[in-house]
Amino acid sequence: QVSATGDLANWSTGEPGAIPAVGGAMDLAVGARQTWVMMDLLTRDGQSKLVARCSYPLTGLACVKRVYTDLATFECTPDGLVLVDAVPGLSRAGLERLTGLSLLEKA
């Protein structure tokens, strides 16, 4: 998960049988000058991986600057997500419905 303000939760989903392993993810997330995330926008169940607040254990706070997904690119800001670009035919409103989040205008 990535929150609208750039928090990252990528090491444990809490699912039974899953082995949580932080590894070097926390060091990389907070030690890098910029952290970019590449992921599918939706889970297999159709839930958005972009969320208002992460429900999984956090890897880093406000460390993600940009998120590249299969459907759109987003910039994480302290005020929320800015839509940078989307695949042809997918509107801002469509992305807001998919994510359940309000997207900010690009400056």
CORQUI-V466769 format. One record per run of one state. SS is the DSSP state (H for helix, E for strand, L for the rest). FROM is the first residue (numbers start at 0). LEN is the number of residues. If there is no record, write none. Layout:
# CORQUI-V466769
SS_FROM_LEN ; SS_FROM_LEN
This chain:
# CORQUI-V466769
L_0_1 ; E_1_2 ; L_3_4 ; E_7_1 ; L_8_16 ; H_24_7 ; L_31_3 ; E_34_5 ; L_39_2 ; E_41_1 ; L_42_5 ; E_47_1 ; L_48_1 ; E_49_2 ; L_51_8 ; E_59_1 ; L_60_3 ; E_63_6 ; L_69_2 ; E_71_6 ; L_77_2 ; E_79_7 ; L_86_5 ; H_91_8 ; L_99_4 ; E_103_1 ; L_104_3
